[in-house]
């Protein structure tokens, strides 16, 4: 008589349900629904309450019409989704990084997140007070005139002070504090698959560069050879210090693993990454807070401008476990060095 393994049942059960496809899971995720509802409500608000052109000072806008600005914002978000799909394809064969294992327990993650966000608010307040006391535009994550050109004149001292302030407040101080408590891997500062990270960087950088050239037509290549060489180098260093490293450390090295712990959702982490990135640009020189209507419009267009880029940066970090990937794929080189070099040439009077 053949022995029967008691662990094996002779009764055939129902076949296991196949795992839901990623896009079905996304449609049923509450964070996706919240983000979609908010985005649609923002579009509807702008269409319903805006009478005439937008009040913002955007000299380089391709069109002043509200409809054109909304179309640009929605097409840019679609481009972000396309980049996410590309990153998913490139990273699907690698060992997925365990960001939850890098995050502290829920109670510590909640406390650290709230403290860091409160610290970020104080950093923005300090940037406002310091810059205004010196007669400059308030310091946020972007230097006045970045991406959306304005008519404000920015001098070399203002630009360097902005970069030093942001680097110290959002990168150096938080990194010194958290690095004493957590290893580099726990802060997403080390690669676990350099070859795949490099592939992601090259692919995303190529697509983003092509997109920027096609949609914005930056004046970088209209500069002289000396202006292009010196201006690109100066832009890279200035924005690496003032925008790229502050965002990398504050959001993608420290907050992203904690967002994942608190939400339990990759989509929730990506959405919160996008919202946090947009919030750090609240003092962009084109924003207007002189009336409730303008304040709401400024908040909406901050989200239209930065929510998508903030999400792709968070998604790159979640998929690779390496906060440095977004620095080279989608920040330091494109768009900043590509788009903002003419602005830097003007600031430093490079001839």
C-alpha positions as CSV (number, residue, x, y, z in Angstrom):
1,X,0.0,0.0,0.0
2,X,1.4,3.3,-1.0
3,X,1.9,5.8,1.8
4,X,0.0,9.1,1.4
5,X,1.7,12.3,2.4
6,X,-0.8,13.9,4.9
7,X,0.3,17.4,3.7
8,X,-1.2,16.7,0.3
9,X,-5.0,16.8,0.0
10,X,-6.8,14.4,-2.3
11,X,-9.6,16.9,-2.8
12,X,-9.0,19.2,-5.7
13,X,-9.7,22.7,-4.7
14,X,-10.5,25.7,-7.0
15,X,-7.7,26.9,-9.2
16,X,-5.9,29.9,-7.7
17,X,-6.9,33.3,-9.0
18,X,-4.2,34.8,-11.3
19,X,-2.7,38.0,-9.9
20,X,-4.5,41.1,-11.1
21,X,-2.7,43.1,-13.8
22,X,-0.9,46.1,-12.6
23,X,-3.2,48.5,-14.4
24,X,-6.3,46.9,-12.8
25,X,-4.6,47.2,-9.4
26,X,-3.9,50.9,-10.1
27,X,-7.6,51.5,-11.0
28,X,-8.7,50.1,-7.7
29,X,-6.1,51.8,-5.6
30,X,-7.5,54.6,-3.5
31,X,-4.5,56.8,-4.0
32,X,-4.9,56.6,-7.7
33,X,-8.5,57.6,-7.3
34,X,-7.7,60.5,-5.0
35,X,-5.0,61.8,-7.4
36,X,-7.3,61.4,-10.5
37,X,-10.2,63.1,-8.8
38,X,-8.0,66.0,-7.6
39,X,-6.4,66.4,-11.1
40,X,-9.8,66.5,-12.8
41,X,-11.2,68.9,-10.2
42,X,-8.2,71.2,-10.7
43,X,-8.8,71.2,-14.5
44,X,-12.5,71.9,-14.0
45,X,-11.9,74.7,-11.5
46,X,-9.5,76.5,-14.0
47,X,-12.0,76.2,-16.8
48,X,-15.0,77.3,-14.7
49,X,-13.5,80.3,-12.8
50,X,-10.9,81.7,-15.1
51,X,-12.1,84.5,-17.3
52,X,-9.5,85.6,-19.7
53,X,-5.7,84.9,-19.7
54,X,-4.0,83.5,-16.6
55,X,-2.5,86.2,-14.3
56,X,0.9,84.7,-14.1
57,X,4.0,86.3,-15.6
58,X,5.3,83.7,-18.1
59,X,7.1,85.5,-20.9
60,X,8.2,82.2,-22.5
61,X,4.7,80.7,-22.5
62,X,3.8,79.3,-26.0
63,X,0.2,80.6,-25.6
64,X,-1.5,82.8,-23.0
65,X,-4.8,81.0,-23.4
66,X,-6.2,78.9,-20.5
67,X,-7.1,76.0,-22.8
68,X,-3.5,75.9,-24.2
69,X,-2.0,75.9,-20.7
70,X,-4.3,73.1,-19.6
71,X,-3.5,71.1,-22.7
72,X,0.2,71.5,-22.0
73,X,-0.2,70.4,-18.4
74,X,-2.2,67.3,-19.3
75,X,0.2,66.3,-22.1
76,X,3.1,66.6,-19.7
77,X,1.4,64.3,-17.3
78,X,0.8,61.7,-20.0
79,X,4.5,61.9,-20.8
80,X,5.3,61.2,-17.2
81,X,3.0,58.1,-17.4
82,X,4.8,57.0,-20.5
83,X,8.2,57.3,-18.7
84,X,6.8,55.3,-15.8
85,X,5.8,52.5,-18.3
86,X,9.3,52.6,-19.8
87,X,10.9,52.3,-16.4
88,X,8.7,49.4,-15.4
89,X,9.7,47.5,-18.6
90,X,13.4,48.2,-18.0
91,X,13.3,47.2,-14.3
92,X,10.9,44.2,-14.4
93,X,13.7,41.7,-14.6
94,X,15.8,43.0,-11.6
95,X,15.4,42.0,-8.0
96,X,12.9,44.5,-6.6
97,X,14.4,46.7,-3.9
98,X,12.8,46.2,-0.5
99,X,12.2,49.8,0.6
100,X,10.0,48.7,3.5
101,X,12.9,46.9,5.0
102,X,14.9,50.2,4.8
103,X,12.2,52.2,6.6
104,X,11.8,52.3,10.3
105,X,8.7,51.0,12.1
106,X,5.4,52.7,11.6
107,X,5.4,54.9,14.8
108,X,9.0,56.1,14.2
109,X,8.3,56.6,10.5
110,X,5.3,58.7,11.3
111,X,7.2,60.8,13.8
112,X,10.2,61.3,11.5
113,X,7.9,62.2,8.6
114,X,6.0,64.8,10.5
115,X,9.1,66.3,11.9
116,X,10.8,66.5,8.5
117,X,7.7,68.0,6.9
118,X,7.5,70.6,9.7
119,X,11.2,71.3,9.2
120,X,10.6,71.8,5.5
121,X,7.9,74.4,6.2
122,X,10.4,76.2,8.5
123,X,12.9,76.0,5.6
124,X,10.5,77.6,3.2
125,X,9.6,80.3,5.8
126,X,13.3,81.0,6.3
127,X,13.9,81.2,2.6
128,X,11.0,83.7,2.3
129,X,12.3,85.9,5.1
130,X,16.0,85.8,4.1
131,X,15.4,86.6,0.5
132,X,12.8,89.3,1.1
133,X,15.0,91.0,3.7
134,X,17.6,91.3,0.9
135,X,15.2,92.6,-1.7
136,X,15.1,89.3,-3.6
137,X,12.5,86.8,-4.7
138,X,11.6,84.2,-2.0
139,X,13.8,81.1,-2.0
140,X,12.1,77.9,-3.0
141,X,13.4,74.9,-4.8
142,X,13.7,76.9,-8.0
143,X,15.7,80.1,-8.6
144,X,13.6,83.0,-9.9
145,X,13.2,82.7,-13.6
146,X,13.8,78.9,-13.8
147,X,11.8,77.0,-16.3
148,X,9.0,79.6,-16.4
149,X,11.0,82.8,-17.3
150,X,10.0,86.0,-15.6
151,X,11.0,89.6,-15.9
152,X,12.7,89.7,-12.5
153,X,16.4,90.4,-12.6
154,X,18.6,87.9,-10.7
155,X,22.1,88.7,-9.8
156,X,25.1,86.5,-9.1
157,X,25.0,87.0,-5.3
158,X,21.3,86.1,-5.2
159,X,21.8,83.0,-7.3
160,X,24.7,81.7,-5.2
161,X,23.0,82.6,-1.9
162,X,19.9,80.7,-3.1
163,X,22.0,77.6,-3.9
164,X,23.9,77.7,-0.6
165,X,20.8,78.1,1.5
166,X,18.9,75.3,-0.2
167,X,21.9,72.9,-0.1
168,X,22.4,73.6,3.6
169,X,18.8,73.5,4.7
170,X,17.3,70.7,2.6
171,X,20.3,68.5,1.9
172,X,23.3,68.9,4.3
173,X,21.4,69.3,7.6
174,X,18.8,66.5,7.0
175,X,21.6,64.1,5.7
176,X,23.8,64.8,8.7
177,X,20.9,64.1,11.1
178,X,19.6,60.9,9.4
179,X,23.0,59.5,8.4
180,X,23.9,59.2,12.0
181,X,20.9,56.9,12.5
182,X,20.6,55.0,9.2
183,X,23.0,53.4,6.8
184,X,23.4,54.7,3.2
185,X,21.3,51.8,1.8
186,X,18.5,52.6,4.2
187,X,18.5,56.2,2.7
188,X,18.5,55.0,-0.9
189,X,22.0,56.3,-1.5
190,X,23.5,53.1,-2.7
191,X,22.9,51.1,-5.9
192,X,22.0,47.4,-5.7
193,X,22.1,46.9,-9.5
194,X,24.4,49.4,-11.2
195,X,24.0,48.0,-14.7
196,X,20.2,48.3,-14.6
197,X,20.4,51.7,-12.9
198,X,22.6,52.9,-15.8
199,X,20.2,51.5,-18.3
200,X,17.3,53.3,-16.7
201,X,19.3,56.6,-16.5
202,X,20.2,56.5,-20.2
203,X,16.8,55.6,-21.4
204,X,14.9,58.2,-19.4
205,X,17.5,60.9,-20.0
206,X,17.2,60.3,-23.8
207,X,13.4,60.5,-23.8
208,X,13.3,63.5,-21.5
209,X,15.9,65.4,-23.5
210,X,14.0,64.7,-26.7
211,X,10.8,65.9,-25.1
212,X,12.3,69.1,-23.8
213,X,13.8,69.9,-27.1
214,X,10.6,69.2,-28.9
215,X,8.2,71.0,-26.6
216,X,10.2,73.9,-25.0
217,X,12.7,74.6,-27.8
218,X,15.3,75.9,-25.2
219,X,17.6,78.7,-26.3
220,X,20.6,76.8,-25.0
221,X,21.9,76.0,-28.5
222,X,21.6,79.6,-29.6
223,X,24.4,80.5,-27.3
224,X,28.0,81.0,-28.5
225,X,30.5,78.2,-27.9
226,X,32.0,79.9,-24.9
227,X,28.6,80.7,-23.4
228,X,27.5,77.2,-23.9
229,X,30.6,75.6,-22.4
230,X,30.8,77.9,-19.4
231,X,27.1,78.4,-19.0
232,X,26.3,74.7,-19.0
233,X,29.0,74.0,-16.4
234,X,27.8,76.8,-14.2
235,X,24.2,75.8,-14.5
236,X,25.0,72.2,-13.7
237,X,26.8,73.2,-10.5
238,X,24.3,75.9,-9.4
239,X,21.2,73.8,-9.8
240,X,22.8,70.6,-8.5
241,X,23.4,72.5,-5.3
242,X,20.2,74.6,-5.2
243,X,17.6,72.2,-6.5
244,X,18.7,68.7,-7.3
245,X,20.6,67.6,-4.2
246,X,18.0,69.2,-1.9
247,X,15.1,67.4,-3.5
248,X,17.1,64.1,-3.6
249,X,18.0,64.1,0.0
250,X,14.8,65.6,1.5
251,X,12.2,63.7,-0.5
252,X,13.6,60.7,-2.3
253,X,16.3,59.6,0.2
254,X,14.5,60.2,3.4
255,X,10.7,60.7,2.9
256,X,10.0,58.1,0.2
257,X,10.7,55.0,2.4
258,X,8.7,56.5,5.2
259,X,5.8,57.3,2.8
260,X,5.8,53.7,1.7
261,X,5.7,52.5,5.4
262,X,2.8,54.8,6.2
263,X,0.7,54.2,3.1
264,X,1.6,50.6,2.4
265,X,1.1,51.6,-1.2
266,X,3.6,52.2,-4.1
267,X,1.0,54.5,-5.7
268,X,0.5,56.4,-2.5
269,X,4.3,56.9,-2.1
270,X,4.5,58.2,-5.7
271,X,1.6,60.5,-5.3
272,X,2.9,61.9,-2.0
273,X,6.3,62.3,-3.6
274,X,4.7,64.4,-6.3
275,X,2.8,66.6,-3.9
276,X,5.8,67.2,-1.7
277,X,8.0,68.1,-4.7
278,X,5.3,70.6,-5.8
279,X,5.0,72.1,-2.3
280,X,8.8,72.9,-2.2
281,X,8.3,75.2,-5.2
282,X,5.6,77.3,-3.5
283,X,7.8,80.4,-3.8
284,X,8.3,80.2,-7.5
285,X,8.6,83.7,-8.8
286,X,5.5,83.5,-11.0
287,X,3.1,82.5,-8.2
288,X,0.6,85.0,-6.9
289,X,-0.9,85.0,-3.4
290,X,-2.4,88.5,-3.4
291,X,-6.0,87.2,-3.5
292,X,-7.8,84.0,-2.7
293,X,-8.5,83.4,-6.4
294,X,-4.9,83.9,-7.4
295,X,-3.7,81.7,-4.5
296,X,-5.9,78.9,-5.6
297,X,-4.8,79.3,-9.2
298,X,-1.1,79.4,-8.1
299,X,-1.6,76.2,-6.1
300,X,-3.3,74.4,-9.0
301,X,-0.6,75.4,-11.5
302,X,2.2,74.5,-9.1
303,X,0.6,71.0,-9.1
304,X,0.2,71.1,-12.9
305,X,3.9,72.0,-13.2
306,X,5.6,69.9,-10.6
307,X,3.3,67.0,-9.5
308,X,4.2,64.9,-12.5
309,X,8.0,65.5,-12.3
310,X,7.8,64.8,-8.6
311,X,6.0,61.5,-9.3
312,X,8.4,60.2,-11.8
313,X,11.3,61.0,-9.5
314,X,9.6,59.0,-6.7
315,X,8.7,56.2,-9.1
316,X,12.4,55.9,-10.3
317,X,13.4,55.7,-6.6
318,X,10.9,53.0,-5.7
319,X,11.7,50.9,-8.8
320,X,15.5,51.1,-8.4
321,X,15.9,51.8,-4.7
322,X,18.5,54.4,-5.6
323,X,17.7,58.1,-5.2
324,X,20.7,59.0,-7.4
325,X,19.0,57.5,-10.5
326,X,16.5,60.4,-10.8
327,X,19.3,62.9,-10.4
328,X,21.0,61.9,-13.6
329,X,17.9,60.6,-15.5
330,X,15.4,63.4,-14.8
331,X,16.7,66.4,-13.0
332,X,20.3,67.6,-13.2
333,X,20.9,67.3,-16.9
334,X,17.4,67.4,-18.3
335,X,15.6,69.6,-17.7
336,X,17.8,72.0,-15.7
337,X,21.2,72.1,-17.6
338,X,19.4,71.8,-20.9
339,X,16.7,74.5,-20.2
340,X,18.2,76.9,-17.7
341,X,21.7,77.5,-19.2
342,X,20.6,80.7,-21.0
343,X,19.2,82.0,-17.6
344,X,22.6,81.3,-15.9
345,X,24.5,83.0,-18.8
346,X,22.3,86.0,-18.2
347,X,22.8,86.0,-14.4
348,X,26.6,85.7,-14.5
349,X,27.0,87.9,-17.6
350,X,28.9,85.1,-19.4
351,X,30.2,86.3,-22.8
